[in-house]
Amino acid sequence: AMKVLAKEGLIQLIPNRGATVAKLTISDLEEAFPIMGALEAVSGELACAHITDQEISRMERLHKDMVDCFEARDMSGYFQRNELIHKLILEAANNPTLIEMQRSLSGRIRRARYMANMSDERWAQAVAEHEDILKATKERNGPLLGSLLKAHLANKLASVRASLAE
């Protein structure tokens, strides 16, 4: 279990001393986020080719719940639904290799995604981005969904970078 956490970048194993929580640096994030953005873009493109009407309906419900959390200022609930939406897109891609690659990297950046102080302006922008993501998914427009997901992660990196600089 410790080796898995170390591989995901969550802890550092120190010989003869144990493990410590890995520090989160801007450099690490600037390395990982573009790769995650590329993986999410591919997942969006593939998802549009495979997603079912039932999965789109589930995504619509999750999106509505996420917007309700946004309006109630429930950040924890918002993040939970946000993560489920991204997971749904990834699973709809129906590509085990992509899923494995994305999951191995997601641990490294998950902490950053949720620790950043999200301004009201960025939060509203993220909700608007998700509106576009939902629309592109419903239209099954893979190239558009891919570019939206990649931009969504780039915007999140900018938010995290600003938060860590504070």
C-alpha positions in Angstrom: 0.0 0.0 0.0 2.8 2.4 0.8 4.5 1.7 -2.5 1.2 2.5 -4.3 0.9 5.8 -2.4 4.5 6.6 -3.2 4.0 5.8 -6.9 1.0 8.1 -6.9 3.2 10.9 -5.4 1.2 11.1 -2.2 4.0 10.0 0.1 7.8 9.8 0.0 9.4 6.6 1.3 12.6 7.3 3.2 14.9 4.3 3.7 15.2 3.3 7.4 12.9 6.2 8.4 9.5 5.4 7.1 7.2 7.6 5.0 6.2 11.3 5.0 3.5 13.1 3.1 4.9 14.4 -0.2 5.1 18.1 -0.5 3.1 19.6 -3.3 5.2 21.9 -5.5 4.1 24.1 -8.4 6.8 22.4 -10.5 5.3 18.9 -9.9 1.8 20.2 -10.8 3.0 22.0 -13.9 4.5 18.7 -15.0 1.4 16.6 -14.2 -1.5 18.8 -15.1 -0.8 19.0 -18.9 -0.5 15.2 -19.0 -3.8 14.8 -17.1 -5.3 17.3 -19.5 -4.2 15.3 -22.5 -5.6 12.1 -20.9 -8.9 13.8 -20.2 -9.0 15.1 -23.7 -8.6 11.6 -25.1 -11.2 10.3 -22.7 -13.6 12.9 -23.9 -13.1 12.1 -27.5 -13.5 8.3 -26.9 -16.4 8.8 -24.6 -18.4 10.5 -27.2 -18.0 7.5 -29.5 -19.2 5.1 -26.8 -21.4 6.9 -24.2 -24.9 5.6 -23.8 -28.1 7.6 -23.4 -28.3 6.2 -19.9 -24.8 7.5 -19.0 -25.7 10.9 -20.5 -28.9 11.0 -18.3 -26.7 10.1 -15.2 -24.3 12.9 -16.2 -27.2 15.4 -16.4 -28.4 14.4 -12.9 -24.9 14.7 -11.5 -24.5 18.1 -13.2 -27.7 19.3 -11.8 -26.7 18.1 -8.3 -23.3 19.8 -8.8 -24.9 23.1 -9.7 -27.2 22.8 -6.7 -24.1 22.4 -4.5 -22.5 25.4 -6.2 -25.6 27.5 -5.5 -25.7 26.3 -1.8 -21.9 27.0 -1.5 -21.4 23.3 -0.6 -17.8 22.9 -1.9 -17.4 19.4 -0.6 -20.6 18.2 -2.4 -19.6 20.1 -5.5 -16.2 18.5 -5.7 -17.7 15.0 -5.1 -20.1 15.4 -8.0 -17.5 17.0 -10.2 -15.2 14.0 -9.6 -18.1 11.6 -10.5 -18.7 13.5 -13.7 -15.1 13.2 -14.8 -15.1 9.5 -13.8 -18.2 8.9 -15.8 -16.6 10.4 -18.9 -13.4 8.3 -18.3 -15.4 5.1 -17.9 -17.5 5.9 -21.0 -14.3 6.0 -23.0 -14.3 2.3 -22.6 -10.5 2.0 -22.7 -8.8 0.1 -19.9 -5.3 1.4 -20.7 -6.5 5.0 -20.6 -8.3 4.4 -17.3 -5.2 2.9 -15.8 -3.0 5.7 -16.9 -5.4 8.4 -15.7 -5.9 6.7 -12.3 -2.2 6.4 -11.7 -1.7 10.1 -12.3 -4.9 11.4 -10.6 -3.6 10.7 -7.1 -0.8 13.2 -7.7 -3.1 16.0 -8.6 -6.2 15.2 -6.7 -4.9 16.9 -3.6 -4.1 20.0 -5.6 -7.5 20.1 -7.2 -9.3 20.2 -3.9 -6.8 22.2 -1.7 -6.8 25.3 -3.9 -8.8 28.2 -2.6 -11.3 28.6 -5.4 -12.5 32.2 -5.8 -16.2 32.8 -6.4 -15.2 33.9 -9.9 -13.2 30.7 -10.7 -16.0 28.6 -9.2 -18.6 30.2 -11.4 -16.2 29.8 -14.4 -15.8 26.1 -13.6 -19.6 25.6 -13.5 -19.9 27.3 -16.9 -17.1 25.1 -18.2 -19.1 22.1 -17.0 -22.2 23.4 -18.8 -20.2 23.3 -22.0 -18.8 19.9 -21.2 -22.3 18.5 -20.7 -23.5 20.1 -23.9 -20.6 18.7 -26.0 -21.2 15.2 -24.4 -24.9 15.3 -25.2 -24.0 16.3 -28.8 -21.4 13.5 -28.8 -18.9 16.0 -30.2 -15.6 14.3 -29.3 -13.2 16.8 -30.6 -15.0 19.7 -28.8 -15.4 17.7 -25.6 -11.7 16.8 -25.7 -10.6 20.4 -26.1 -13.1 21.6 -23.4 -11.7 19.0 -20.9 -8.1 20.0 -21.6 -8.9 23.7 -21.2 -10.8 22.9 -18.0 -7.7 21.3 -16.5 -5.5 24.1 -17.7 -7.8 26.6 -15.9 -7.7 24.5 -12.8 -3.9 24.5 -12.9 -3.9 28.3 -13.1 -6.2 28.4 -10.0 -4.0 26.0 -8.1 -0.9 27.9 -9.1 -2.4 31.2 -7.8 -3.5 29.5 -4.6 -0.1 28.0 -3.8 1.6 31.3 -4.5 -0.5 33.0 -1.8 
